[in-house]
Amino acid sequence: MPHIHDKIDFTVEVYIVYRNRVLLRKHDKYKIWLSIGGHIELDEDPLEAAVREVKEEVGLDIKIIDDLLKFRKHDVNYKELIPPKFMNRHRINENHEHISLVYFATTNSDKLMLSITEKSEECKWFSIDELDDSSYGINDNVRFYAKQALEELINR
């Protein structure tokens, strides 16, 4: 997707839990393990972007975790959004940054349908022990979010 702004974009990151594992994908360009996610487009809110990105990249239907669901109000002119679990700002290159909204989600299947247009070297469902395996080279922030997602969602 094209950038909305040349200096900064808003993005979503989704840590998807199925049973006792969390899904990560190896980014094609940066060669690092990341969550599923991408840019928020102009015509969508962050939740719509999260659902769309997951469906496009790995073919999963997800349920974004919302601990305040009973308080949410929706009508034609108003939509309450689920707050992210975390937010971060990070530099992509010397001229561009992302502000990422981090969500946790569950799914009813671990069967992936990888997109032809989304070129991931690989996707893997990680157990909590595998997240600490240094041979994978998972960045500290990704490991932290993935572990948090597992701890929060493993028994849901």
CORURZI-V792280 format. One record per residue. N is the residue number from 1. RES is the residue in one letter. SS is DSSP state (H for helix, E for strand, C for the rest). Layout:
BEGIN
N_RES_SS, N_RES_SS
END
This chain:
BEGIN
1_M_C, 2_P_C, 3_H_C, 4_I_C, 5_H_C, 6_D_C, 7_K_C, 8_I_E, 9_D_E, 10_F_E, 11_T_E, 12_V_E, 13_E_E, 14_V_E, 15_Y_E, 16_I_E, 17_V_E, 18_Y_E, 19_R_C, 20_N_C, 21_R_E, 22_V_E, 23_L_E, 24_L_E, 25_R_E, 26_K_E, 27_H_C, 28_D_C, 29_K_C, 30_Y_C, 31_K_C, 32_I_C, 33_W_E, 34_L_E, 35_S_C, 36_I_E, 37_G_E, 38_G_E, 39_H_E, 40_I_C, 41_E_C, 42_L_C, 43_D_C, 44_E_C, 45_D_C, 46_P_H, 47_L_H, 48_E_H, 49_A_H, 50_A_H, 51_V_H, 52_R_H, 53_E_H, 54_V_H, 55_K_H, 56_E_H, 57_E_H, 58_V_H, 59_G_C, 60_L_C, 61_D_C, 62_I_E, 63_K_E, 64_I_E, 65_I_C, 66_D_C, 67_D_C, 68_L_C, 69_L_H, 70_K_H, 71_F_H, 72_R_C, 73_K_C, 74_H_E, 75_D_E, 76_V_C, 77_N_C, 78_Y_E, 79_K_E, 80_E_C, 81_L_C, 82_I_C, 83_P_C, 84_P_C, 85_K_C, 86_F_E, 87_M_E, 88_N_E, 89_R_E, 90_H_E, 91_R_E, 92_I_E, 93_N_E, 94_E_C, 95_N_C, 96_H_E, 97_E_E, 98_H_E, 99_I_E, 100_S_E, 101_L_E, 102_V_E, 103_Y_E, 104_F_E, 105_A_E, 106_T_E, 107_T_E, 108_N_C, 109_S_C, 110_D_C, 111_K_C, 112_L_C, 113_M_C, 114_L_C, 115_S_C, 116_I_C, 117_T_C, 118_E_C, 119_K_C, 120_S_C, 121_E_C, 122_E_E, 123_C_E, 124_K_E, 125_W_E, 126_F_E, 127_S_C, 128_I_H, 129_D_H, 130_E_H, 131_L_H, 132_D_C, 133_D_C, 134_S_H, 135_S_H, 136_Y_H, 137_G_C, 138_I_C, 139_N_C, 140_D_H, 141_N_H, 142_V_H, 143_R_H, 144_F_H, 145_Y_H, 146_A_H, 147_K_H, 148_Q_H, 149_A_H, 150_L_H, 151_E_H, 152_E_H, 153_L_H, 154_I_C, 155_N_C, 156_R_C
END
